């Protein structure tokens, strides 16, 4: 995907995972929902980036 830096995306995925873990540890339902949705979207995006790299390379 043009314009998406894989390293930056990986950092955002890791940060979002940490935030989700914190939300789970503090039992914050709204934060759990928000970070879960964000993490799912980021993982899908990461999969798309990987798939495009495989077809381009």
PEWOCOR-V46363 format. One line per field, one symbol per residue. ss: DSSP state (2 for helix, 1 for strand, 0 for the rest). phi: phi as a letter, one per 40 degrees, with the letter a starting at -180 (. if undefined). burial: I if it has 16 or more other C-alpha atoms within 10 Angstrom, else O. A space follows every 50 residues. Layout:
ss = ???
phi = ???
burial = ???
This chain:
ss = 00000222222222222222222220002222222222222222222222 2222220
phi = .cgbccccccccccccccccccccccfcdccdcccccccdcccccccccc ccccccc
burial = OOOOOOOOIOOOIOOIIOIIIOIOOOOOOOIIOOIIOIIOOIOOOIOOIO OOOOOOO
